[in-house]
Amino acid sequence: MKKTLNLQNIIITIIVSWLLVFVFAPNLMIIGTSFLTRDEANLIDMTFTLDNYIRLFDPLYAKVMLHSFYMALVATLLCLLVGYPFAYAIAKMPEKWRPFMLFLVIVPFWTNSLIRTYGLKIMLGTQGILNQSLMYLNIIDRPLRIMYTEYAVMIGLVYILLPFMVLPLYSAIEKLDHNYIEAARDLGANKFQTFIKVIIPLTMPGIIAGSLLVLLPALGMFYVSDLLGGAKNLLIGNVIKSQVLNARDWPFGAATSIALTVAMAVMLYAYYRAGKLLNRKVELE
């Protein structure tokens, strides 16, 4: 018994130490850096200032952030529209086929997302597979310009983040109590009414979880915007990268990173509150 307790204490100590060193301490350093001043020679001057956070409201950076949220929201909506029927179809398949279909969903994770983005870049190019196929089928007369547009960034975000939407949706749909669906049909509801008034509310936790799992990473995937969107379609991650690596303004890059982290925390809290409200509503019913 004592040996088991000692082993548990050692494991807990290792985990807590790892979190303190590699998670808590770096984040604490970023928070501290965000309140300091940029220095040309030493990168950081120890003078306290709030200018880095005030700069976030500059029309230039505010526009980039609003555009980033817009693109992330659209990508999340597209993932939901594609992922929900896909997850629903998997959940309705014979049980012996479900593991294989989920395996196909997870397979893309075996390849680095940066490599997959390069592959998508080749596919969407003027002389890429997509344009060549469309021209071969006589659907178009000349190549479509997809690369370095907002559409290319959307396609890249959806392509990379779609599995993060499908898996929570599948989990929610699989646990769906079919007695509610049968009761709705017995009460005269058609398929559309049953879907809108029964299935969607019951699978709302999966919708919210999948949306957050797509929305939050989409805000920071700077390499997708760099490779597919060009300079006109920036995400918040692009601002952080350019400030840290190019402009060498570490305090402002840290402030932008903290602002993004706070936005994510607010969304996670909203998810937590929404989950509690949904559970309370189910209990009352």
PyMOL commands that set and color helices and strands:
alter all, ss='L'
color gray80, all
select helices_A, chain A and resi 2-34+51-57+59-92+98-110+113-124+129-136+150-174+178-186+191-202+204-218+222-232+236-246+250-284
alter helices_A, ss='H'
color red, helices_A
select strands_A, chain A and resi 37-39+43-45
alter strands_A, ss='S'
color yellow, strands_A
deselect
rebuild
show_as cartoon
